[in-house]
Amino acid sequence: MGDVLGQLMAPAVGILLSPLPIVGVILMLLSQRAKQNGSAFLIGWIIGMAALVTIVVLVTDPSDLTDADSAPSTLSGVIHLVLALLLWFLAFQQWQKRPADGATPEMHKWMAGIDSMTPLVALGFGAFLSSLNPKNLIMNIAAGTAIAGAELSSGQIVVAMLVFIIIASLAIGGAVIWFLLAGESANATLDKMRGFLVQYNAVIMAVLFLVLGFSMMGKAIPAFIS
């Protein structure tokens, strides 16, 4: 169980440090339906992540991920190799998109519509960002395969998933809970955070993808040299 929780740290922190979902929830907390949309986004965020990790765990055969001697299988190595290459490709893309010195990055089109979102749309949007946007999709697959490959009991699987989801949701959940407790007095700080994350999103993500790619490659190599 301890080994699995250790393996879940990298993908959980990878989701935790994603700037764009944090910017999205901050914009919701600065909108007219702040409390309703912020809460709905958080609920959707948790549901989306839990659903995807559950699907990965259910469809993954633990015997495919380990050999008879409990060493990582070739399939496990291939999965982590592919994830590493995808992360490095995303790192390159993000680095190419970084704004020039002194330039203001363009806002994503979806950000312009946040103020008019209904709680139901915010719920779905949270579910999408936590599970199906490319980087989080990769991180959830990595978490799901780590849990599935450990051959845990049902109770241990639930605990592992809860730990993963809680860590991955600390930034989003923290922002929403802080706003619900502090109210509009939190607006100025949230807006400053939004500005910083928008300005440095590409650089943060490029570094994050690069580091996570090396983490995935570190899990792939033992399967090919054991």
N, C-alpha and C positions, 0 to 999 in steps of 0.2 A: 504493500500500500504506500509506503514511504517513497519507493522508487517512482511510482506512478505520479504522486503529487509533485515530485521533483521535475518530472517530465512535463507536467502541465504548466509549470511556472512560465516558461518561455512563450507559449502561445497565449496564455492569459495576459501576460504583461504586454504582448504585442497588440492585443485588442484594447487593453486599458489605455495605452499611450497613443491611440489613433486620434489625431487632431480633428478631422472633419466631423465625426459623430458628436464630439464634444462641442464643436462650433454649432452644429445643428440643434442640439438640445439647449444651448445658451440662447440661440435666436428664438427658440420657442418660449423660453423663460422671459424673454424681453418682448414677447408679442402680446396681443390683446387677450388671448385665451391661455395665459401663462401657466396657471395651475393645472387646468384640465389637460392641455396638450403636453406639458412637461411630464405629468404623471402617466399619461397614455403612452408617450414615447418610451419611458422607462419600462413599463409593463411589456410593451411590444418588444423592446430590446431583449429582455429576459426570456420571453416566450420564443423568439426567433432563435436565439442561441441554444436554448434547451432542446428545442425541436430538432435542430440540425445535428447536434452532438448525439442525441438519442438515436436518430436515424443511422448515423455512422456506426455507432456501437452495435445496433441491431443487425445491420447488414454485413458487418465485418466478422469473419470467422477467425477466432483467436489462433487456430492451428495454422492459418496461412501466414501469420506474422512472426512465428517462431519455429525453429527447427526442433528436432527431437532432443537435442542437448540444451534447449532453452535459449540458444543464441538467436539473434535476429535473422529472419529468413531473407532470401533474396527479394521476395515481394516487398517486405518491409523496407529493405534498402532502396528499391526502385521508387517506392512511394515517397520516401524522404528525399531522395535525389531529385525527383520531379518537383517537389515542393521547394527545395532549395533553389533550383534553377528558376522557378517562377518568381520567387521572392527577389532574386538578383535582377531578373528582368524588370520587375516593378521598381526596384531601387534605381535602375538606370533611367527608367521613364520619369520617375519623380525628380531625379537630379536634372534631367533635361528641362523639366517644367519650372524649375526654380526661377523666381523673378530676378531681374537684374538689380544691382545695387541701387537703392533709392526708389525703385519702381513699386507701385501698389498692385498686388496680384488681383486678377479679376475674380469676382464672386462667382461661385458655381450657380448655374441657372436654377437649380432646385432650391437654393437658399432664398431666392426672391419670392417664392410662393409660400414660405413658412408662415408668414403673418396671417394668411387666409386659410390655413389648414384647419380642418375639423379634428376633434379628438380621435375619431375613427381612422382618419388618414394618418394622423400622428402615430397611432398604434401600429399600423401597417408599415409606416416608414421606419419606426424603431426596429421592427422585426427584420426588415430588409437590410438595414445598415449593420445589424449585429451578426447576420448570418450569411447573406448572399453577396455583399460587395466583395470584390476579389480578394483583398487582403484578409478580411475576417473569415471568408470561406476557407482559405488555406489554413488559417489558425484553428478553426473549428474541426476541420478534417484531421489535422495533426493531433488535437486533443482527443477526438473520438477514437482514433486508431491507437493512441497511447493507452486509453482506458480499456478498449477491447482486447488489446494484446496482452494485458496483464492477467487475464482470467480471474477477475475478482468475483466475489459473491454479489448478489443483487444489492444488498445493503451497502457494500463498499463502492459499487458503481454509482449509486445515488450520492454518497458522500463525496466521491471524487468529482462528480459533475457539479455538485453544489459549490465545492471549493473553487473549481475553475470559473464558474459563472459569477460568483461573488467577487473574485479578484478582477476578472475582466470587466465587471460593471462598476467598479469603485469610482471611477471618474464621472460616469453618467449619473449613477445613483447619488454620489456625493453632491453634484451640482443641483439635482432636483430636490433632494432633502434639505440642502442648505437654503434654497429659495423658499421652500414651503415653510421653513422655520423663521427665516429672516425677512421674508417678504421683499418689498421693493427696495429696501436698504441694501440689498445685495446687487442691485442692477449695475451700479457704477463699476464694481469689481468684475462682474461677469462680462461687461462690455470691454474692459481692458484685456481680459483673458481672450475674448473673441478676437480682438484685433491682433494680439500676439500670435495666436494659433493660425489665423488666416495668413499672416505675413510669412510665417516660417513653416507652414504646413509641408511644403515640398521637401525642404531640407530635413525636417524631423522624420518624415516618412522614408526618405532615401536612406538615412542612417539606420532607421529601425528595420527596414527591409534587408539591408546589408547584414546587420547583426543576426537577425532571425534566419537568414539564409545560411550563415555559417553554423548556426545551431542545428538546423535541419541536416546540413551536410555531415555534421559530427555524428548524427544518429544513423546516417546512411552508410558511412565508411565501414563500421564493424560488420555489416552484413556481407560485404564483399571481400573481407580479408580474414574472416573467421574460418 
